[in-house]
Amino acid sequence: MTPTNTAPAPAHPRLSSRSRRGPVLTIPGQLQLDVVVPVFNEQTELEANVLRLEAFLATLYPPGGAAYRVSIADNASTDSTPRIAAKLAAANPRIRHIRLEEKGRGRALRQVWLESEAPVLAYMDVDLSTGLDALPALLAPLLSGHSDVAIGSRLAAGARTVRGPQREIISRCYNLILRGSLGAGFSDAQCGFKAIRADVAQQLLPLVKDNAWFFDTELLVLAEQAGLRVFEVAVDWVDDPRSSVHVASTAAEDLRGVWRLATGLLSGRIPLTSVRQELGRDLPPDQPRGLWTHLIRFGLIGAASTLAYLPLFLLLRPLGGAQLANLAALLLTAVANTAANRCFTFGVRGRAGIVTHHLQGLAVFFLGWSLTAAAIGLTHAAGLNGGAEIIAVVSANLLTTLLKFVLFRHWVFRERRGNPSPLTEQEATS
């Protein structure tokens, strides 16, 4: 844990935010690593596991070298956790206790990381489900200057994981959604075993809005979109059956976070260009998107369009009848749908070809309108109304969505297939 470096020491323990990645200096007695352990009502495991972690860190940082610290971030615990944490901090100068009056793992990590003076920051779950033997491999790419963020992965090649089938399926499906909808290149967003360089944290954390479990995903996606390097370490991981995480509610919150983050990237509300400028990172070369990525992104946009279409149709129907309401609702959603797919699904940037793409999108729109108009006509001819009419137009919309995907992929945007670039706010708004 003592990388060789001959460069002059910076004036501040942190790395210069304007410099490109370089080795973290090892200065005797100076804090190099701050490991945060977020806790909420963990009186049973806290003392034994924190002492175990501190003893392991002592083997990595022998006396006379750089220093380390374990920071217990207490998320408004109501049991004996605060008392135990305070006792540990009083007995060991390498352990400190931070009390937060509000819950949320993301909130705790943001506060402690931003206030820390260490150039390398990490966190791990208090249950130590991830084997500590992976910690040197997690820290090495950050200390050497190879990477900006390092994460433990339970899904990477070589990982050994023990957990139930429900959590395994949910985890894999969630990470598949991230790959398709947000273009994530990492394999495991939620493993509680991560590290980040402090200069990167200072730039990214103000952009991360979630205070709970989606915090990890949001941080990693923003890091990749900013052109930062995320390093994965295959870990040994054993599920804690006493975990208090509610899988269903957490999954629902994460999906809402995916939608918020995707729309933020698409609209350009997230200022990632300034992050790249401050950190001096270049964007990675374009990576091809395959059929599966196109399908997921197109499906998300199509679902949003259908959800927008239905209330518009119901709102406009009393004003001019079913056919006029169908035409107006489809037209209102078609332009936004084409623009979203142009940028988000097929990676077309800038104004070149935008008029042609929208004209072709309108041609696809009229095909969809014809199908839904025919569906409405058939229901009326059969003497059906009400619920049957709604079912008919929704079914026709689903068929239209399928045809639209084929036409968009093989006609409208065929020259750009598989050659997108990461979203930036400047491009998304141009």
C-alpha positions in Angstrom: 0.0 0.0 0.0 3.0 2.3 -0.4 3.3 3.3 -4.1 6.6 4.7 -5.3 6.4 8.3 -6.4 9.0 10.9 -7.0 6.8 13.8 -8.0 6.7 16.9 -5.6 4.1 16.9 -3.0 1.0 19.1 -3.5 0.3 21.9 -1.0 -2.9 20.2 0.0 -3.4 16.5 0.9 -6.0 16.3 -1.8 -4.9 15.9 -5.4 -5.2 19.0 -7.6 -8.6 18.9 -9.3 -7.2 20.3 -12.5 -4.6 17.5 -12.9 -5.0 14.2 -14.7 -4.8 11.0 -12.7 -1.5 10.6 -10.8 -0.3 8.4 -8.0 -1.5 9.3 -4.5 1.5 10.4 -2.4 2.5 8.4 0.6 3.5 10.8 3.3 4.4 9.4 6.7 1.8 10.2 9.3 -0.6 11.8 6.8 -4.1 10.4 6.3 -4.3 8.5 3.0 -7.5 6.4 3.4 -10.8 7.1 5.1 -13.1 4.0 5.2 -16.7 4.9 6.0 -19.1 2.4 7.6 -22.7 3.6 7.4 -24.8 2.1 10.2 -28.4 2.2 11.4 -29.3 0.2 14.5 -26.4 -2.2 14.2 -25.6 -2.7 17.9 -25.2 -6.4 17.5 -22.5 -6.4 14.8 -20.9 -3.0 15.1 -18.1 -3.4 17.6 -16.8 -6.8 16.5 -16.8 -5.9 12.8 -15.3 -2.4 13.1 -12.5 -3.8 15.2 -12.0 -6.5 12.6 -11.8 -3.9 9.9 -9.5 -1.7 11.8 -7.1 -4.6 12.5 -7.1 -5.6 8.8 -6.2 -2.0 7.8 -3.4 -2.0 10.4 -1.8 -4.8 8.4 -2.0 -2.7 5.2 -0.6 0.5 6.9 2.3 -0.4 9.2 3.7 2.2 11.6 5.9 4.9 10.0 3.8 5.0 6.8 0.7 6.8 5.7 -2.3 6.8 8.0 -5.8 5.4 7.7 -9.1 6.0 9.5 -12.4 4.2 10.0 -15.4 6.5 10.1 -18.6 5.2 11.6 -21.5 7.2 10.1 -24.5 6.7 12.4 -27.7 7.2 10.4 -30.0 8.3 13.2 -29.8 5.0 15.1 -32.3 4.5 17.9 -30.6 1.6 19.7 -27.2 1.4 21.4 -25.3 2.0 18.1 -24.3 5.6 19.0 -23.0 4.6 22.4 -20.9 1.7 21.0 -19.6 3.9 18.2 -18.6 6.6 20.6 -16.8 4.0 22.9 -14.9 2.7 19.9 -13.8 6.2 18.8 -12.7 7.1 22.3 -10.6 4.0 22.6 -8.8 4.2 19.2 -7.6 7.4 17.5 -7.9 5.6 14.1 -11.7 5.3 14.6 -14.1 8.2 14.6 -17.9 8.5 15.1 -20.1 10.8 13.1 -23.8 11.2 14.2 -26.4 12.1 11.6 -29.9 13.0 12.6 -31.4 11.7 9.3 -31.4 8.3 7.8 -30.0 7.4 4.4 -26.8 5.7 3.3 -26.3 8.2 0.5 -26.7 11.1 2.8 -24.1 9.7 5.2 -21.5 8.9 2.5 -21.9 12.3 0.9 -21.4 14.2 4.2 -18.5 12.2 5.5 -16.7 12.0 2.1 -17.0 15.7 1.4 -15.7 16.6 4.9 -12.8 14.1 4.8 -9.2 15.3 4.2 -8.1 11.9 2.9 -7.2 11.6 -0.8 -8.8 8.2 -1.1 -12.3 7.5 0.3 -14.0 4.1 0.7 -17.0 2.6 2.2 -18.3 -0.9 3.1 -21.3 -2.4 4.8 -21.0 -3.1 8.5 -21.8 -6.7 8.1 -18.6 -7.2 6.1 -20.4 -9.4 3.6 -17.6 -8.7 1.2 -14.4 -10.4 2.0 -11.7 -8.0 3.2 -9.0 -9.7 1.2 -10.4 -7.8 -1.8 -9.6 -4.4 -0.2 -6.0 -4.0 -1.4 -7.2 -4.7 -5.0 -9.9 -2.1 -4.6 -7.5 0.6 -3.4 -4.6 -0.2 -5.7 -6.0 1.4 -8.9 -6.9 4.6 -7.1 -3.5 4.9 -5.3 -1.6 4.2 -8.5 -3.6 6.7 -10.5 -5.0 4.1 -12.9 -8.7 4.7 -12.0 -11.1 7.3 -10.5 -13.6 4.9 -8.9 -13.3 1.3 -7.8 -16.1 -1.1 -7.0 -16.5 -4.6 -5.7 -18.6 -6.8 -8.0 -20.5 -9.9 -7.2 -21.3 -10.5 -10.9 -17.8 -10.1 -12.4 -15.9 -13.1 -13.6 -14.2 -14.8 -10.7 -16.6 -13.5 -8.0 -17.9 -16.0 -5.5 -21.3 -15.1 -4.1 -23.5 -16.9 -1.6 -27.1 -15.6 -1.6 -30.7 -16.6 -2.2 -32.2 -16.9 -5.7 -34.6 -13.9 -5.2 -31.8 -11.5 -4.5 -29.7 -13.0 -7.3 -32.4 -12.6 -9.9 -33.3 -9.1 -8.8 -29.7 -8.0 -8.8 -29.0 -9.3 -12.3 -32.2 -7.9 -13.7 -31.5 -4.5 -12.2 -28.0 -4.3 -13.6 -29.3 -5.4 -17.0 -31.8 -2.5 -16.9 -28.9 -0.2 -16.1 -26.9 -1.4 -19.0 -29.8 -1.0 -21.4 -31.3 2.2 -20.2 -28.3 4.2 -19.0 -25.5 2.5 -20.9 -23.8 1.4 -17.7 -20.5 -0.4 -18.2 -20.2 -1.7 -14.7 -21.6 -5.1 -13.7 -22.8 -4.5 -10.1 -24.1 -1.2 -8.9 -25.2 -2.1 -5.4 -22.4 -4.1 -3.8 -21.5 -2.3 -0.5 -17.8 -2.2 -1.2 -16.6 0.9 -3.1 -13.8 3.5 -3.2 -13.3 6.8 -4.9 -10.5 9.4 -5.2 -11.3 12.6 -3.2 -10.8 15.0 -6.1 -13.4 13.0 -8.1 -15.8 12.9 -5.1 -15.6 16.7 -4.7 -16.8 17.1 -8.3 -19.4 14.3 -8.5 -21.1 14.2 -5.1 -22.9 17.6 -5.5 -24.5 16.2 -8.6 -25.8 13.1 -6.9 -29.4 13.7 -5.7 -30.3 10.5 -4.0 -29.8 10.1 -0.3 -30.6 6.4 0.0 -29.8 3.2 -1.9 -29.8 4.6 -5.4 -26.9 6.8 -4.4 -24.4 4.2 -5.5 -26.0 3.7 -9.0 -26.3 7.5 -9.6 -22.6 8.1 -8.6 -21.3 5.3 -10.9 -23.5 6.3 -13.9 -22.4 10.0 -13.6 -18.8 8.9 -13.2 -18.9 6.9 -16.5 -20.9 9.7 -18.3 -18.1 12.1 -17.2 -15.5 10.0 -18.9 -14.0 8.7 -15.6 -12.6 5.2 -15.2 -14.5 2.8 -13.0 -12.4 -0.3 -12.0 -14.2 -3.5 -10.9 -12.9 -6.1 -8.5 -14.4 -9.6 -8.3 -15.2 -10.2 -4.7 -16.2 -13.0 -2.3 -19.6 -12.1 -0.9 -21.9 -13.9 1.6 -25.4 -12.6 2.0 -26.4 -11.5 5.5 -29.8 -13.1 6.2 -30.5 -10.5 8.9 -30.2 -7.6 6.4 -32.9 -4.9 7.0 -33.0 -3.9 3.3 -36.6 -4.3 1.9 -36.0 -5.7 -1.5 -39.3 -4.8 -3.2 -39.5 -1.1 -2.0 -35.8 -0.6 -2.7 -36.2 -1.9 -6.2 -39.1 0.4 -6.9 -37.1 3.4 -5.6 -34.2 2.4 -7.8 -36.4 2.2 -10.9 -37.7 5.7 -10.2 -34.1 6.8 -9.8 -33.2 5.3 -13.2 -36.0 7.3 -14.8 -35.0 10.5 -13.1 -31.3 10.0 -14.0 -32.1 9.1 -17.6 -34.3 12.2 -18.1 -31.7 14.3 -16.5 -29.0 13.1 -18.8 -31.2 13.4 -21.9 -32.3 16.9 -21.1 -28.8 18.1 -20.2 -29.7 19.2 -16.7 -26.7 17.5 -15.3 -23.6 19.6 -15.9 -21.1 16.8 -16.7 -19.0 18.9 -19.1 -17.8 21.0 -16.1 -16.8 17.8 -14.3 -14.7 16.7 -17.3 -13.1 20.1 -17.6 -12.2 20.2 -13.9 -10.8 16.7 -13.7 -9.1 16.8 -17.1 -10.6 13.6 -18.3 -11.4 12.7 -21.9 -14.4 10.9 -23.0 -13.9 7.2 -23.9 -14.2 6.2 -27.6 -17.7 5.5 -28.9 -18.9 2.0 -28.0 -21.4 0.1 -30.2 -24.9 -0.4 -29.0 -26.5 -3.7 -29.9 -30.1 -4.8 -30.5 -30.8 -5.4 -26.8 -29.7 -1.9 -25.7 -31.8 -0.4 -28.5 -34.8 -2.4 -27.5 -34.6 -1.5 -23.8 -34.2 2.2 -24.5 -36.8 2.3 -27.2 -39.2 0.4 -24.9 -38.7 2.9 -22.1 -39.5 5.8 -24.4 -42.4 3.9 -25.9 -43.9 3.2 -22.5 -43.6 6.9 -21.6 -45.2 7.8 -24.9 -48.1 5.4 -24.3 -48.6 6.7 -20.8 -48.7 10.3 -22.2 -51.0 9.3 -25.1 -53.7 7.7 -23.0 -54.6 10.6 -20.8 -54.4 13.0 -23.8 -56.8 10.7 -25.7 -59.3 10.6 -22.8 -59.0 14.3 -22.3 -59.6 15.2 -25.9 -62.2 12.6 -26.8 -65.2 14.6 -25.4 -64.1 17.7 -27.4 -64.1 16.1 -30.9 -64.8 12.4 -30.8 -62.5 9.4 -30.7 -60.9 9.8 -34.2 -59.9 13.4 -33.7 -58.7 12.7 -30.1 -56.6 9.8 -31.4 -55.0 12.0 -34.1 -54.2 14.9 -31.8 -52.8 12.7 -29.0 -50.6 10.7 -31.3 -49.3 13.9 -33.0 -48.5 15.5 -29.7 -46.5 12.5 -28.5 -44.9 11.7 -31.9 -42.4 14.6 -32.2 -41.2 14.1 -28.6 -40.9 10.4 -29.2 -38.8 10.8 -32.3 -36.5 13.4 -30.6 -36.0 11.1 -27.6 -35.2 8.1 -29.7 -32.9 10.1 -31.9 -30.7 11.1 -29.0 -31.2 8.5 -26.3 -31.7 5.2 -28.2 -29.7 5.7 -31.5 -27.1 8.2 -30.3 -27.6 10.9 -32.9 -26.2 14.3 -31.8 -26.4 17.8 -33.2 -28.6 19.3 -35.8 -27.3 17.5 -38.9 -30.1 15.5 -40.5 -32.6 16.6 -37.8 -35.3 17.8 -40.3 -35.0 14.6 -42.3 -35.3 12.5 -39.2 -38.4 14.3 -38.0 -40.0 14.1 -41.4 -39.4 10.4 -41.5 -40.7 10.2 -37.9 -43.9 11.9 -39.1 -44.2 9.2 -41.9 -43.9 6.6 -39.2 -46.5 8.5 -37.1 -49.0 8.4 -39.9 -48.6 4.7 -40.2 -49.3 4.4 -36.5 -52.3 6.7 -36.8 -53.7 4.6 -39.6 -53.5 1.5 -37.4 -55.1 3.1 -34.4 -57.8 4.8 -36.6 -58.6 1.4 -38.1 -58.8 -0.1 -34.6 -61.3 2.6 -33.5 -63.3 2.2 -36.7 -63.6 -1.6 -36.2 -64.8 -1.2 -32.6 -67.4 1.3 -33.7 -68.5 -0.9 -36.6 -68.9 -3.8 -34.1 -71.0 -1.5 -31.9 -68.4 -1.5 -29.1 -67.5 1.6 -27.0 -66.0 2.4 -23.6 -63.5 -0.1 -22.3 -63.4 -2.0 -25.6 -62.4 1.2 -27.4 -59.6 1.9 -25.0 -58.3 -1.7 -25.3 -58.4 -1.4 -29.1 -56.4 1.8 -29.2 -53.8 0.6 -26.6 -53.4 -2.6 -28.5 -53.0 -0.7 -31.8 -50.4 1.5 -30.1 -48.4 -1.5 -29.0 -48.4 -2.9 -32.5 -47.4 0.6 -33.8 -44.5 0.7 -31.3 -43.1 -2.6 -32.7 -43.3 -1.4 -36.3 -41.9 2.0 -35.2 -38.8 0.3 -33.7 -38.2 -1.7 -36.9 -38.5 1.4 -39.1 -36.5 3.6 -36.8 -33.6 1.1 -36.6 -33.5 0.1 -40.2 -34.7 3.2 -42.0 -34.7 6.5 -40.1 -31.5 6.1 -38.1 -29.8 3.2 -39.9 -26.7 5.3 -40.8 -26.0 5.8 -37.1 -26.7 2.4 -35.7 -24.2 1.2 -33.2 -22.2 4.4 -33.2 -23.4 6.6 -30.3 -21.5 8.7 -27.9 -22.1 9.4 -24.2 -24.7 12.0 -23.5 -23.5 15.5 -22.6 -25.7 18.4 -21.7 -24.3 20.6 -24.5 -25.1 18.0 -27.1 -28.5 17.0 -25.7 -29.7 20.6 -25.8 -28.2 21.5 -29.2 
